[in-house]
Amino acid sequence: MAVVTGLSAAVGVVIAREFGRGDETDGFFAAYAVFLVLVLAASAVRVAVLPSLARSRADGTFGGVLGSYALAVTAVAVPALAVGVLASGWTAGQLAAGLPASAQETAADALVFLVPAAVAHLFAALCASALAAHDSYGTAAAGYALGSVLGLAVIVWRVDEDGIVACAWGTLVNGAVTLAVPLVGLILRAEWGRRGALGVRSRLAELARAAALPIALQAFFVVCLRFASGLGTGAVTSFTYAYFVAAALVAVTASSLGMVSSVPLSRASLSHERATRHVVSTSLVSFAAVAAAAGVFALVGSRIVHLALGPAYEGDAGGEIGRLIVLLGPWMAASIGVTITFPMLFVAGRERRLPLLAIGVLALHVAITWAAVEAFELDGAAAAVTVSTLLVLVALLALLSPRVLAESGRGLALGAAAIGVLALLAFGVPAWLLPDGVAAVLGVAVFGGLLVALRERGLRQAWGYLRTLD
């Protein structure tokens, strides 16, 4: 996850340095939001199918269960390809309605390659989960990392000649390689077992329940972009970069831990006490990394953005992105909680109400975002996505049980508050006395020292719990 995230950041740097911040980047990122929605659905597929595949391997029905999931994913992929490839112009017009015609043309050109890339990621996720059911994570990890390397290579090779559409080409290469490697590994390793009834309709319903909420969560971002497009040129790009940084921190920490803990949890009984301990312990480890990053960006965010993205992001533009990343700190904490809790609903068999939750929170998010952006512009978009994600976290914990909601909610709130106070002390005190750059470096060191000194207060127990899952 760290390698893939780092290479994705490198693609963002290439786009920023080659194309700056304007209509072309706004159009590309409007199309890229569709890719992100489908890739997040792929992450949901990984989580949703893990318990069933792990159990089917033990039951000797692995091949039949995997085949039913593959057909169900195909039923989703075909209409996505039709809308993204065959109707790319119409789709781009809906996504970038508030942007100039040139931005809509860029979005249409990119969709033709980005949607097939996302479909490849859907099937890659299924293959990765099938390997995880065999306690294998390295092959899929290698495929994801290699795909990212080759995709970036294509972008660097062709971007000068062909423009920003080369970024969509590289994304497609990435998806193809990411699928090919775990697929070959699965063919060579899988224990297929006996044939069974495919039950495609039930599998499709299961995947729909799994994908509904992650797609709604990613749609939060798309809704924010839609309202940001009315704030002038560059607003969409600024919010996108800030969101990417925040989402990357969540992915490297909480998403990776959530994926590798699903199979062990599926093989054990999930009591209220274990569910609470899992949510709180896993989230605390992730909170520490997010707090450190937020502290650094609070002090030198504009400098980092300018250094990474180039002269188009100097001054106010870089400062805006750095400020948005800090404002998204509470969203990162809420998103970590959601990411850790979401897989447990499938382990516990409590996922049936997720589509209703997705519809409700998405409708509410539209209203929240409209009001927040009207009042606070881009800062309001960051606040809106935070409030909506917190509502989702509360709902997921409640679906597990009212007891888990009460105990986990208390543990998460106290843990986030404690780590937030430590970060404020570690970065705030040096910022009073020293230049920002020196204060940021010292703040990281002090924050790490405080965590080590106070490890008996919770982090040691949290890390010890994670080790027991192996």
N, C-alpha and C positions, 0 to 999 in steps of 0.2 A: 504493500500500500504506500509506503514511503517513497519507493522508487517511482511508482506510477504517478504519484502526486507531484514529485519533484520534476519529472519530465513534462507533466501537464503544465506546470508553472513555466517551464522553459518555452513551451508553445505560446503561452500568454505573453512572455517577454518578446518573442519574435514578432507577434502581431503588433504589440505596442511600439516597438522600435521601427518596424517597417511601415506601419500605416497610421501611427499616431492615435488620435482620438477624434472621431468625426462620424459622418453618415455611414461610411463604409464599415467601420467597426461596429456601429450600432446595428446595422443590418445583419452582419455576420453573427453577432451575439444573440440577436433575436431568433435566428435559425438554430443556433447552438443550444438555446434553451429547450428546444424539442428533443435534441439529442440527449440532454441531461435528464429530461423527464423519463425517456425510455431506458437510459442507463440506470437510473434510480429504480425503475421497475425491475431491471435485471438484478439489482441487489436484493430487491424484495423476493424475486424468484429464488435466489440462493438461500435466503433465510427460510422461505415457506416450505421448500421441498426437502430440506435437510432432515427433519425428523422422520418423514415417511420413507425416504431413501435409506436412512440408517436402519430403520426397523425392517424394511423389505429385504435388505441384505441378510439380516438375521433369520428372516422367515423363508428365504430362498426364492423370493419373487421379484428380485431386483430388476431384471430385464423388462418385465411387464409394466412395473410401476414407472420406470424411466421412460419407456416408450409412450405411455399415456401422457406423461408430462411433456414430452417432445411434441406430440400432436397438439396439445393444448397451447404450447408456445407458438406453434405454427399458425394456429387460428388467430392469434393476436398479431403476429408478424405480417401476415398478408395484407390486412386493411391498413396497417401502418405504412407499408411500402406503397400502397396505392395512393394514400393521401400525400405522403412526402415526396414521392417520385413522379407519379402520373399527374398529380394536381399541385405541383410545387408552387406555381404562380399564385393560385388562389390561396393556398396555405400561407405563403409569404405575405400576401396582402392582409390577411387577418392578424398575423403576428406583428407586423410592422405598420399597422394602419396609421399611426401618428407620425411616421417618419417619411422623408422625401422618397421620390420614386427610385432614385439610385440605390437607396438603402434596401428597398423592397426587392429590387433586381438582385442585389448581392445575396439577400436571404434566400431567394428562389434558387439561385445557382448552388448555394451551399447545401440546401435541403436534399438535393438529388444524391449527394454523397453521404451526408450526415445520417440520414434515416437508415440506409442499408448498414452503415457502421453500427448504429444502435441495435439493429436487429441481430447482427453478429454477436454483440455483447449479451443479448438475451439468451442465445444458445450457449455462449461461452459460460454464462453463469450456471446453466443447467449442468454442463459438463463438469464444472468446478465442484458443484455440490455432489455430483455422483462420485467424484474422486474423494471428496471429504467423507462420504459414507464408508469409504475403504480406508479411512484414516490417512489419506494422502493430501497434502496441501502444497508440496513443493512444485509439482508439475504445473498446476494451475498458476501458481505464483510466477514461475518462470515464463509462462505464456503471456501473462499480463505485462510483465516487465519487458520482455522481448518485443511485444507488440508496441509498447510505448516508445522504445528506442528506435525501431524501424519507422514508426509513424513520424517521429520528430525528424529523422533523417530525410524522409521524403519532403517534409515541409521546408527544411533548410535548403534542400537541393532545388526545389521548384518555385519557391516563393518570389524570388526576384523576377523570374521569367513570366510567371502566370498569375501573380497577384494573390489576393487573400483566399481565392478558391483553392489554392494549394493546401491551405490548412484543412479544408474539408477532405481533400485527397489523402492527406496523411492520416486523418482520423479514420478513414475507411481502411487503409492498410493496417492501422493499429487494430481495428476490430477483427479483420480477417486473421491476423496472426494470433491474436488473443483467443480466438475460437479454435484454430487449427491445432495448437499445441496440446491443450487439455483433451481435445477430441481424440487425438492419436493416443495419448496416454490412457484414456478411458478404454479404448478398443483393446489395448494391449493388457490392461490390468483387471478389468471388471469381472466379477463373478455373476454371470447373468442369471443363473438359477432357472427355475421352471417358468413356463409361460402362464400367464394369468389373464383375466379379463382386463381389457384396456381401460374402460371407464373414462373415456376422454371427457365426457360432459362433466362429470364430477371433478375431474382434475382441472378443467377449465374454470369451473366455479371456484375451486380452491385457489387457483392462481389469481383470479379476479379479486377474491377477498384479500389475498396477499398484496397485490399491486395497488389496490385502491388507495390506501393511506399513503404509501410512499409517493405515488403520483400526485396526490393532493398536496403533500408537503413540498414537492418540487414545484407544483403549480403555484404555491405561495410565492416563490421566486419569480415565476413568469408573470403573475399578477402585479408584483412590485415593478417589474420591468415595464409592463404595459402602462402603469400610471407614471413611471419615471420618464417615459418617452414624451410626455407632455411638458416636461420641465426644461426642454432645450437640448441642443446638440451636446453630446458627451455625457449626459446624465446616465443613460443606459449603460454605457461603457464603464463609468466610474463605479456604479453599484455592482456591476457584474464582477469586476476585479476584486472589490471588497468581499463580495459573497464567496468568490472562489477561494480566497485566502482562508476565510472563516470555515468554509465547508471542508477544505483540505485538512485543517487541524482536527476536525471531527472525524474525518475518514481515517486518518492515520492512527488515531487513538481508539475511539469508541467503535467504529465500524469493523475494524480488524478484530477487536476483542469479541464483538458480538458474533461474528461469523465463526470463529474457531471454538466458541463455547457452546454452540447450539447442539452439536452431536453429543458431547459429553452429558449435557443436560437431558437430552432425549433418552439416554440410557440409565438415568437415575430418577428417583421420585422427586417431584417438585412441590415441596411443602410451602406454606406461607412464609416460614422462617427462612428457607433457602432462597425463595424468590426475592425477599427483601434484602438478604445479604448479598445476593448476586447483583441486584440493581445498584445498591449503594457502594459496594466494594469496587465494582468495575468502573462506575462513574467517578469515584474519587481519584483513581489513577489518571483518568482522562482530564479531570478538572485541573490538575496540577500543570499539565502541558499547556492547556488553553490559557490559564492565568499568566504563565510566563510570557507567552506570545503576545497577549493583550498588553502587558506591561511594556514590552519592547516597542510595540507599535504606538502606544500612547506617547512615548518620548521621542522616538526617531522614525515614526511611520512615514512622514512625508519624505524624509531622506532616503529611506529604503525604497519607496515607490519610485522616486526620481532615478535612483541609481539602477534599479532593475528595469524600468520601463522606458527610460530615455527622456529627452528634452521636452516632449509633448506633455509630460506629467510633472514638470517643474512648477514650483510655487503653489498656487491655489488648487490645481488639479491633483497634485500629489497629496497635499494636505487634506483634501476632501476624501480621498480613498483611505488614507491613514485614519482619519476621524471615524469613517464608517466602519472600519474594521474594529475599532475600539467599541463603538456603539453596538456592534454585533456580538460583543462578548457575552451578554446574557443569553442571546440566541444560541451561541455555542454551548453554553451550559445546559439549556433546555433541550437542545438537539442531541447532546450526549445522552441525556436521560431517555429520550425517545428511542434512540438507536439501540441502547442496551435493553430496554423493556420490550420493544417490538418483537424480537425473535421468541421471547418467552411465551407470548400468546399462542404461538403455534405448538410449542412444546406442551403447553397446558391445555390446548384445544379450546381456547377462548377467542378465536378470531372471527366468529360469524358476524359480529356487529361492526366490523371494521369498515365495510362500504358505507353504512349509514353515518358513521363517524366522519368518514372522508367527505361525504357530501355536505354534511352540516358545517364542518369547520371551514371548508373551502368557501361556502356561501358567506359565512361570517367574516372570513379573511378579506373578501372583496370589500365589504362595508368598512372594516377596520382600516384597510389600506387607503381607501378613498378619503376617509376622514383624516387620517394621519398625514398623508401626503399633502392634502389641502392646507393643513395647519403648519407642518414642519418640513415640507419638501422631501429631499432624499433622507434626511434624518428621520422623518416620519415613516419612510418605508422600512428602515431598520427596526424601528420600534414596533411596527405592525407585524412583521414576521416573527419578532420575539414573543409578542402577546399571543399570537395564534399558535405558535409551537408550544408554549407553556400550557395552553388549553388542551392540546393534544396529549401532552405528557400526563396531565391530571386524568384525562379520560382513559388512557392505556393502563395506568396503575389501578384505576377503579375497575376496569374490566378483569384484571387479575383477581382482585377482591378488595372490598372496602378496608380490610385489615392491612393488605399490602399498600394501599394508597396512604393510609395514615402513617404507617411505620416507615415506608420508603420515602414518602414526601417529607417527613420530619428529618430523616437521615440525609436526604439530598439537600434540603434547605440549609441544615446546619453545616454540612460539608462544604457546600458552595460558599456560604458566608465565611467560614473559617479560612478557606484558601484565598478568598477574595481579600480578606483583611490582611493576611500575610503578604499577598502581592502588593497591596496598597502601601504597606510599611516598607517592603523591600525596594520598591521603585519610587515611592513618593518622597521618602526622606532624602535619598541621594539627589533627587531632582531639585530639591530646595537648595542644595549646597554646591552642586557640581554642574558642569555643562551636560547637555542632554545625552550626548554620545557616551561620555564616561559614566553617567548615571545609569544608562541602559545596561552597560556591561556589568557594572557593580551590582545593579538590581538583580540580574540573573543569578550572580554568585550568592548574594545574600538570600534570595528566595530559595535557592537550592539548599543553602545551609539551614534555613529555618525549617524546611520540610524534613531534613535529616534529623535536626535536633528534636522535632516534635513528632517523629515517626510513631512513637508509642501511642499517640492520640488517635490513630486510625489507619495511617497509610501502611504500616507494617502488616496489620491484620488484613487490609484490602489486598495487598500484594500476595500475602500467604494464601488467601482464598483462591486467587487466580491460579496459583501454582498447583493447588489441589485438583483443578480441572484437567490437568494434563494426564 
